[in-house]
Amino acid sequence: MSVVLQNVSARTKCFCPSFIPQFDHQLMQKGVAVTIVSQKIDYSLNRPLVVLTLRWDIALLRLSSDATLNTYVQLANLPPSGQILPNNNFCYITGWGRTQTGGQMSALLKQAYLPTVDYQTCSSPLWWGSTVKTSMVCAGGSSNSGCHGDSGGPLNCYVGGRWVVHGVTSFVSSLGCNTYMKPTVFSRVSAYISWMNSIMG
């Protein structure tokens, strides 16, 4: 899954291909088209040892043709560089991932309410500990979460009266998707704004 930033580029996480399942006919009927990717630009490119970690789990994709914008496909709003959301900020994850641990991939695009978890809490020993870096953002940790297959999808957060993409889905706990005190972890988009601007111009 990816997020459209400009009319000729989209963002997705670096090790997960961007796709819309062929069986999601509802989206196809609403004019959501699959566009071929012509170039992938990893943040880890020319950065030694980066590919060995999840710390920089983000990439830009350049589309081979313009995205078709309509009621259901719009350009994403990005946060200011370095912006950190407060604890319990109102956010939603979307994706076609599994609806429960070990379950089937979703045939339809799903969403779930995931309030943010601040870095101090998320990086504490009983939560994710040192696994979580400052270049990441956590959300959820109770009844709702992302799951396997949601990777690369957006975390849209309501900030200043509009929806802003603050995260790109990165990972969940190996203990299960809805593990208590193991919120879904996202690449924090505001940590990469300067890099994204340097690529997109």
N, C-alpha and C positions, 0 to 999 in steps of 0.2 A: 504494500500500500504506500502511496506517496501523497504529498501535499503540493498543490500548484502555487508557486511563488510569483512567477512571471509568466507571460503567455508562451514562453518557449523553454521553461525549465521547471523541474519539480524536485522535491526533496524526499529521500527515503533513507532508511538506515543502510549501512554499507554492505552487510552480508546477507541481506534479504531482498530478493527481486521484487520489483513493483508489479502488482497484478490485481486484476479484478476477476474473481472466479467466474468461469463461463456460465455457471448455473445461477448467478444472481440476475435473473431476467428482469426483476423489478427496476434495478438501476439502468439496465440497457433500454428499457421502455421509456425511461425518463430522460433519455438523451445523453447518458454518461458513456463516453466512447473510450476505448482502449487506444492509447497512443504509443507508438514505438519510441524507445529510448535510443538516442544516437550516441550519447557519451555519458560516462559515469565518472565523477570527480570525488574521490575519497578525501576526507579531511586528513587521513593518515598518510596520504601520498607525500613522499620526501620527508617523512618524520620517522626517524629510526625507532624501532621497537613498539611503535604505536599499535601495529596490527596484532600484537600479542596480548592486548588488553581490550576491555570494553570501555575504556575511559573516553575515547573519541569515536563513539559509535554513530557516525552520521556521514552522509554523502549528499552530493548534488547530482541530479540527473538532468541532462539536456535533451529535450524532446526533439524528434525529427521534424515535427510540424506543430503548429499552434494548437493549444488545447481549445476545445470547444466550450466556451463559457455559456452557462444558462442558469436557470433557477436553482439547479442542483449542483452545479460546478462553478465555484467562484474562487478568486484569488485569495490566499490566506493573508491574515494580518500577522505581522511579526512583532515581537516585543522590542523595546529599546535594548541596546547592548548592555549586558550585565544586570538586567532587572531580575530581582529575586522576589518571588511571591510569598506572602505571609502564610502561616499555618492555616489549614482549612479553607483555602481559596476555592471557590466554586469552579470545578473542572469536569470535563467529560472525555473519556477515551472512546475511540471508534475503531472497529476492525472486524475482520472475518475469522478471528481466531477461535479456538475451542471455547465452548460455553461452560465447560467445567474440566477439571483435571482428568486427563485420559479420555475425554469425550470426543465427539466428532467436530470437525471444522464447521463453522456456521455457513449455511447456504445463503444467508442474507447479511448485509452490513448491520452490525449491532453497535450499541452505545451503552456506556455504563457511567454512572456518577462516581467520580473519584476525587475527593477533596485532597488538596496538597498536604504533604507532611514536611515540616521544615527540616533543614539539613541537620540541625543539632539533634533532633529526635531520631531521624532516619539513620544517622550514622552512629547512634549510641549502641553499646554492646548487645542489648537485647533485641535490637532491630536488625539493621544490615551491617552495623559495625564499619570497619575500614573498607568494605567492598564498595560502598557508595562514596563517590568523589564529589568535589565542589562543582564539577562540570555536569552534574546530573541533577535531576529533580525527582522526588518521590511523590506518589499519590495513591490513595487507597489504604490498604492495610487492615481492613475489617471484612465486611460482607461482599464487597465488589472488588474486582481486579481485572487487569488484563490477563491474557493466557497465551499459550503457545499458538503462534500463527498471527498474533496481533502486531508482531515486530514491524517497525517502520511506520506505523500509523500515528496519527497526531493525538496529543493531549491538548484539547482546546479549553482555555480558561477565560472566564468572564472577568475582564479588567477594564475599568474606566468606561463602562457602558458598551463595550464591544467584546466579541470573541477573538482571542489571540492564541496562536499556536505557541505554547510554551514548552512542549516536550515532543520527542520522537521516541516511541515505545522501544525499549531496549531489552529488558529481561524481567522475569518473575522468579520466585523461589523454586528450587528443585524439589522442595517438599510438597508443592502444590500451588495452584494458581491463587487460591483464596486463603493462604496461610496468614494467620493473625500476626501482626507486627512485621510482616514482610510485604510492604506495599510494592506495587509495580514501579519499576525504575525506568526513567526516561533520560535520554540525552537532553540537557537543558539548552534550548534553542538560543537563549539570550547570551550564552557563552560563545556562540559561533557567528554572531552577526557581522563582525568585522571581516571574518574569513568569507562569509557568504557574499557580502557586498563586493569583496575583491574579485570574486569569481563572476558575479552577475553584472557588475559594472553599474 
